[in-house]
Amino acid sequence: MLFFRTIPTGSGPAKDLFFHNLFVNLEMSSRKQREKLLSALEGLTKTVVLETDVGSAIVTEYGARILGVFVGDRQNPFWVSKNLPGVISGGEWNIGGNRLWVSPERRFYYRRPDRFEEWLCQSSLDPGDWSIVSSSGKSVNLEGEAELEDFVSQTKIHLSFSRQISIHGESVRKGLEYVGLRVRDAMVARGEVKNGLNLWSLTQVRPGESRSGTVIVPTCRGAKPIHYFGKIPGNRLRVSSNHVSFKIDGAAIYKLGIAPEDVPQPGCSKILYYVEHGKNEVFLISMRTMMAPVSQEECLDVAKADPVGPKGCVQSYNSGPDLCFGEIELHFKPAARVKDFLVSYADYDIEVFAGKRGEVLRLLKKIVPKPFLF
């Protein structure tokens, strides 16, 4: 089902009140929140609502986003821009939710890649040129095209994308429910592709009511976190025997990477985000795949702080206070050469568990027995 509506235009008290009610009132039911988010998108982009018995998800044609996931009567744990009309009408990329990009970042996002300067997201990639080609109450298919400049080789490549997103969910037990999304992203590249490229999935999340949340990456003993943008302070990073914890508070810019050699099962990456928004508004978000790089040779995204050092297949980003969000990210195996093309696809799961604190912690401890939480 597609939704296409209108919202207040221009500026003034009416519009300010509209967005205040949309994003600040955290006690409204998930259905009301979902309707408010859909109303904010009216006239801006086509949307699809995927539904299960216990929740729903909103997918937008603009940027091919999974913009919201609603479990039971709870709020959306994904970060969403508070200025959707301004961002979308301006053709900008950062509306929030889960998105599909390509990596490595140095080649495609820095105009001066030798110095990692003049960062930008090429609009041909995001928001790009996407179309919803089919949908039902349980799944949606999107397709997109992009011409992307490689700033290192100063060449251009043409990319064709597809996203297939399906929903499932259930009540796990009293006090704990979940909504799961199965995603298949695919890409075909043609042109002068040099030194490889790979699919990259990123989900934006919000800090909790205490202004923080915790990213948890299961690892082998002795894991050595990669400090992508510079040294992450000790009060934001904790290395335990079987996982690494990273603080998300949207107060300072840092980026964490975990090498494929430090993942317990080669090729199987998982990243978790634990956050509390209220008594019955505790969330555990999981992104996992069996199609991750298994070695440094298959990792393409170099660290800005040490371009010749180790690279990560799992990453997490903490923004500055201007926007105040975090990200949990998966990188996938490099695209494979098929005649004149580079071809890649990746299957992965995004699961949002929600409920009472004790129930969510009980679930988390089945994955990581003694999790360190900020």
Secondary structure per residue as TSV (DSSP state, phi and psi in degrees):
chain	resnum	aa	ss	phi	psi
A	1	M	-	360.0	130.8
A	2	L	E	-102.4	143.7
A	3	F	E	-116.7	137.0
A	4	F	-	-149.4	106.4
A	5	R	-	-136.1	-172.1
A	6	T	-	-125.3	156.5
A	7	I	-	-130.1	167.4
A	8	P	-	-57.1	138.1
A	9	T	-	-105.0	170.3
A	10	G	S	72.5	-152.9
A	11	S	-	-134.0	167.1
A	12	G	S	138.8	179.1
A	13	P	H	-57.7	-40.0
A	14	A	H	-61.3	-44.8
A	15	K	H	-70.6	-39.5
A	16	D	H	-60.8	-43.3
A	17	L	H	-64.4	-39.2
A	18	F	H	-56.3	-50.1
A	19	F	H	-76.9	-27.4
A	20	H	H	-60.8	-48.3
A	21	N	H	-65.2	-32.8
A	22	L	H	-68.5	-46.1
A	23	F	H	-107.9	-17.2
A	24	V	T	-99.3	-33.6
A	25	N	-	-77.5	92.7
A	26	L	T	-82.8	-1.7
A	27	E	T	-96.3	-5.5
A	28	M	S	-68.1	155.6
A	29	S	-	-67.3	161.2
A	30	S	H	-63.2	-35.0
A	31	R	H	-63.9	-42.0
A	32	K	H	-65.3	-41.3
A	33	Q	H	-62.6	-42.1
A	34	R	H	-61.2	-43.9
A	35	E	H	-65.8	-37.5
A	36	K	H	-63.3	-42.1
A	37	L	H	-66.0	-41.9
A	38	L	H	-61.8	-40.4
A	39	S	H	-63.6	-37.1
A	40	A	H	-65.7	-25.0
A	41	L	H	-91.4	-9.5
A	42	E	T	-60.6	135.2
A	43	G	T	78.2	-3.5
A	44	L	T	-108.4	-38.1
A	45	T	-	-161.4	155.4
A	46	K	-	-74.7	146.5
A	47	T	E	-133.5	154.4
A	48	V	E	-125.0	135.9
A	49	V	E	-105.2	120.6
A	50	L	E	-99.4	136.0
A	51	E	E	-134.0	146.4
A	52	T	-	-125.9	-177.3
A	53	D	S	-68.3	-21.6
A	54	V	S	-112.6	-3.3
A	55	G	E	177.9	-167.3
A	56	S	E	-156.5	169.4
A	57	A	E	-141.6	147.2
A	58	I	E	-109.8	126.2
A	59	V	E	-117.1	132.0
A	60	T	E	-107.8	147.2
A	61	E	T	-70.3	-38.1
A	62	Y	G	-64.4	115.1
A	63	G	G	72.8	1.5
A	64	A	G	51.9	50.0
A	65	R	E	-92.8	145.3
A	66	I	E	-92.3	98.8
A	67	L	E	-90.3	-23.8
A	68	G	E	-155.4	146.1
A	69	V	E	-129.6	128.7
A	70	F	E	-122.5	116.7
A	71	V	E	-106.9	119.4
A	72	G	T	58.9	-132.7
A	73	D	T	-101.2	29.7
A	74	R	-	-101.4	167.2
A	75	Q	-	-76.6	173.1
A	76	N	-	-82.4	118.4
A	77	P	-	-80.5	-9.6
A	78	F	B	-77.1	147.2
A	79	W	-	-76.2	135.5
A	80	V	B	-132.5	137.3
A	81	S	-	-57.9	138.9
A	82	K	T	-80.3	-3.3
A	83	N	T	-126.9	57.1
A	84	L	H	-56.6	-44.5
A	85	P	H	-60.1	-41.5
A	86	G	H	-67.9	-41.8
A	87	V	H	-67.6	-46.4
A	88	I	H	-72.3	-44.3
A	89	S	H	-65.3	-25.7
A	90	G	T	-86.0	0.6
A	91	G	T	68.1	25.9
A	92	E	-	-88.3	166.2
A	93	W	S	-92.0	-30.6
A	94	N	-	-88.8	74.8
A	95	I	-	-93.8	-16.5
A	96	G	B	112.0	-169.7
A	97	G	S	71.6	-156.1
A	98	N	E	-98.3	138.8
A	99	R	E	-138.0	163.1
A	100	L	E	-110.3	123.2
A	101	W	E	-125.6	178.9
A	102	V	E	-120.6	155.6
A	103	S	E	-127.9	158.9
A	104	P	-	-86.2	150.8
A	105	E	H	-63.6	-39.0
A	106	R	H	-59.0	-37.8
A	107	R	H	-77.3	-32.7
A	108	F	H	-114.6	-6.4
A	109	Y	H	-126.0	-1.6
A	110	Y	E	-121.7	118.2
A	111	R	E	-62.8	-28.8
A	112	R	E	-118.1	76.1
A	113	P	T	-64.4	-27.5
A	114	D	T	-64.0	-28.0
A	115	R	T	-111.9	3.1
A	116	F	T	51.7	51.6
A	117	E	E	-123.5	160.3
A	118	E	E	60.1	59.3
A	119	W	E	-67.0	141.7
A	120	L	-	-156.9	156.5
A	121	C	-	-104.2	119.1
A	122	Q	-	-65.1	125.7
A	123	S	T	-64.2	-23.5
A	124	S	T	-65.3	-26.9
A	125	L	T	-86.2	-47.8
A	126	D	T	-148.5	114.7
A	127	P	T	-76.8	-13.3
A	128	G	-	70.1	-162.8
A	129	D	E	-127.7	85.7
A	130	W	E	-107.3	151.6
A	131	S	E	-136.4	140.2
A	132	I	E	-80.1	115.6
A	133	V	E	-97.6	-22.5
A	134	S	E	-164.0	155.3
A	135	S	E	-161.3	156.7
A	136	S	-	-143.9	-174.4
A	137	G	S	-70.0	-14.1
A	138	K	S	-115.1	-14.5
A	139	S	E	-153.9	162.6
A	140	V	E	-147.9	144.1
A	141	N	E	-120.4	131.4
A	142	L	E	-125.8	149.4
A	143	E	E	-132.6	147.3
A	144	G	E	-147.9	161.6
A	145	E	E	-130.6	149.3
A	146	A	E	-154.8	145.0
A	147	E	E	-111.2	121.9
A	148	L	E	-121.5	136.3
A	149	E	E	-91.6	132.7
A	150	D	E	-92.3	108.5
A	151	F	T	-74.2	-16.1
A	152	V	T	-78.5	-52.0
A	153	S	T	-89.4	-8.3
A	154	Q	T	56.0	45.5
A	155	T	E	-126.3	168.7
A	156	K	E	-121.3	146.5
A	157	I	E	-127.7	153.0
A	158	H	E	-106.9	134.1
A	159	L	E	-122.9	136.8
A	160	S	E	-115.2	130.7
A	161	F	E	-120.5	157.3
A	162	S	E	-144.8	147.8
A	163	R	E	-130.3	127.9
A	164	Q	E	-117.2	121.0
A	165	I	E	-126.9	125.6
A	166	S	E	-129.0	156.6
A	167	I	E	-120.5	147.8
A	168	H	E	-151.1	168.9
A	169	G	E	176.2	163.1
A	170	E	E	-165.2	166.0
A	171	S	E	-84.8	114.4
A	172	V	E	-69.6	-47.8
A	173	R	E	-166.7	176.6
A	174	K	T	-58.1	125.6
A	175	G	T	89.1	4.1
A	176	L	E	-149.2	123.5
A	177	E	E	-132.8	164.4
A	178	Y	E	-149.6	153.0
A	179	V	E	-121.0	126.9
A	180	G	E	-114.3	144.6
A	181	L	E	-123.1	128.1
A	182	R	E	-101.4	124.5
A	183	V	E	-120.7	135.0
A	184	R	E	-123.3	115.7
A	185	D	E	-104.7	139.6
A	186	A	E	-138.1	153.5
A	187	M	E	-149.4	139.0
A	188	V	E	-125.2	125.9
A	189	A	E	-117.7	141.5
A	190	R	E	-141.0	152.2
A	191	G	E	121.9	-163.3
A	192	E	-	-85.4	77.5
A	193	V	-	-86.1	117.4
A	194	K	-	-118.5	137.3
A	195	N	S	65.7	16.2
A	196	G	-	83.5	162.2
A	197	L	-	-154.2	161.0
A	198	N	E	-147.7	158.3
A	199	L	E	-71.7	152.9
A	200	W	E	-147.9	121.3
A	201	S	E	-111.3	131.9
A	202	L	E	-131.9	133.0
A	203	T	E	-120.4	125.2
A	204	Q	E	-90.6	133.2
A	205	V	E	-128.5	161.9
A	206	R	-	-103.3	145.2
A	207	P	-	-63.1	162.3
A	208	G	-	-84.6	-174.5
A	209	E	T	-65.3	-22.7
A	210	S	T	-88.4	10.7
A	211	R	S	71.5	22.1
A	212	S	-	-152.5	162.2
A	213	G	E	-147.9	175.0
A	214	T	E	-129.6	124.3
A	215	V	E	-86.0	134.8
A	216	I	E	-127.9	125.1
A	217	V	E	-117.7	113.6
A	218	P	E	-61.5	134.3
A	219	T	-	-140.8	171.0
A	220	C	-	-77.7	163.5
A	221	R	T	-63.0	138.0
A	222	G	T	82.6	17.2
A	223	A	-	-59.6	143.8
A	224	K	-	-118.0	100.6
A	225	P	-	-58.8	147.2
A	226	I	E	-99.4	126.9
A	227	H	E	-96.2	93.8
A	228	Y	T	-67.1	-40.1
A	229	F	T	-109.9	10.8
A	230	G	S	127.8	169.6
A	231	K	-	-57.7	124.3
A	232	I	-	-84.9	124.9
A	233	P	-	-61.7	154.7
A	234	G	T	-62.2	-26.7
A	235	N	T	-80.1	4.4
A	236	R	T	-121.5	-5.9
A	237	L	E	-140.5	133.5
A	238	R	E	-136.1	125.8
A	239	V	E	-104.0	116.0
A	240	S	-	-107.2	178.6
A	241	S	S	-66.7	-27.8
A	242	N	S	-131.6	11.5
A	243	H	E	-164.6	163.6
A	244	V	E	-119.4	133.3
A	245	S	E	-111.8	140.7
A	246	F	E	-137.0	128.7
A	247	K	E	-78.9	132.3
A	248	I	E	-114.5	114.1
A	249	D	-	-139.5	-1.8
A	250	G	S	61.4	31.7
A	251	A	S	-111.3	-16.6
A	252	A	S	-161.3	147.2
A	253	I	-	-85.4	118.6
A	254	Y	E	-145.7	156.9
A	255	K	E	-140.8	131.6
A	256	L	E	-104.6	141.8
A	257	G	E	-129.9	147.7
A	258	I	E	-122.8	125.4
A	259	A	-	-73.4	150.7
A	260	P	G	-61.1	-27.4
A	261	E	G	-68.8	-17.3
A	262	D	G	-100.3	4.5
A	263	V	S	-85.8	133.3
A	264	P	S	-56.5	-40.6
A	265	Q	B	-119.0	114.3
A	266	P	T	-53.3	131.7
A	267	G	T	84.5	-6.7
A	268	C	B	-115.0	96.7
A	269	S	E	-99.2	146.5
A	270	K	E	-145.0	139.5
A	271	I	E	-137.0	136.2
A	272	L	E	-120.0	152.4
A	273	Y	E	-134.8	120.0
A	274	Y	E	-107.2	130.7
A	275	V	E	-152.2	145.5
A	276	E	E	-115.5	123.8
A	277	H	S	-112.6	-4.4
A	278	G	S	167.8	179.4
A	279	K	T	-56.4	-45.6
A	280	N	T	-111.8	20.4
A	281	E	-	-121.7	49.8
A	282	V	E	-101.3	131.8
A	283	F	E	-123.7	145.1
A	284	L	E	-127.8	113.9
A	285	I	E	-105.0	132.1
A	286	S	E	-124.0	135.7
A	287	M	E	-122.2	127.8
A	288	R	E	-146.9	150.1
A	289	T	E	-149.1	157.3
A	290	M	S	-110.0	17.1
A	291	M	-	-123.6	36.4
A	292	A	-	-88.4	158.5
A	293	P	-	-57.4	147.1
A	294	V	-	-109.9	-3.7
A	295	S	S	-153.9	168.7
A	296	Q	G	-62.1	-31.6
A	297	E	G	-65.1	-29.8
A	298	E	G	-89.7	-9.4
A	299	C	-	-88.1	131.7
A	300	L	-	-112.1	-19.7
A	301	D	-	-89.6	104.1
A	302	V	-	-79.1	156.2
A	303	A	-	-82.5	135.4
A	304	K	S	-61.0	-38.1
A	305	A	S	-72.2	-24.7
A	306	D	-	-153.5	81.1
A	307	P	T	-61.7	-20.5
A	308	V	T	-101.4	3.7
A	309	G	S	-89.2	-167.5
A	310	P	-	-65.5	155.8
A	311	K	-	-121.6	154.8
A	312	G	-	-109.3	147.3
A	313	C	S	-99.6	-16.4
A	314	V	E	-121.9	135.8
A	315	Q	E	-139.3	159.2
A	316	S	E	-146.3	137.8
A	317	Y	E	-120.7	138.9
A	318	N	E	-117.0	122.4
A	319	S	-	-81.3	175.7
A	320	G	-	-84.5	175.6
A	321	P	T	-72.2	-8.9
A	322	D	T	-64.3	-35.7
A	323	L	T	-118.1	-31.6
A	324	C	-	62.4	71.0
A	325	F	-	-145.7	170.0
A	326	G	E	-124.2	169.7
A	327	E	E	-137.5	142.5
A	328	I	E	-117.2	133.1
A	329	E	E	-137.5	143.4
A	330	L	E	-122.0	134.2
A	331	H	E	-104.1	150.6
A	332	F	E	-119.8	172.4
A	333	K	E	-57.2	149.9
A	334	P	E	-61.3	151.3
A	335	A	-	-61.2	145.2
A	336	A	E	-100.3	144.9
A	337	R	E	-75.9	124.2
A	338	V	E	-129.9	98.0
A	339	K	T	56.3	-117.8
A	340	D	T	-92.3	11.4
A	341	F	E	-124.1	159.1
A	342	L	E	-110.5	128.3
A	343	V	E	-124.6	138.7
A	344	S	E	-150.0	145.4
A	345	Y	E	-145.4	156.1
A	346	A	E	-145.1	130.5
A	347	D	E	-102.9	136.8
A	348	Y	E	-157.9	165.1
A	349	D	E	-118.9	137.5
A	350	I	E	-116.2	118.4
A	351	E	E	-121.4	133.1
A	352	V	E	-118.2	107.9
A	353	F	E	-96.8	141.6
A	354	A	E	-148.4	147.2
A	355	G	E	164.0	-152.7
A	356	K	-	-75.0	154.1
A	357	R	H	-55.9	-47.9
A	358	G	H	-61.7	-37.7
A	359	E	H	-72.1	-40.1
A	360	V	H	-68.1	-40.8
A	361	L	H	-64.5	-36.8
A	362	R	H	-60.5	-42.4
A	363	L	H	-66.5	-46.3
A	364	L	H	-57.6	-39.7
A	365	K	H	-71.4	-15.7
A	366	K	H	-74.7	-24.9
A	367	I	H	-90.2	-47.5
A	368	V	S	-127.6	103.9
A	369	P	S	-55.0	-39.0
A	370	K	S	-129.8	73.7
A	371	P	-	-71.4	138.5
A	372	F	-	-90.5	124.2
A	373	L	-	-117.2	134.0
A	374	F	-	-82.4	360.0
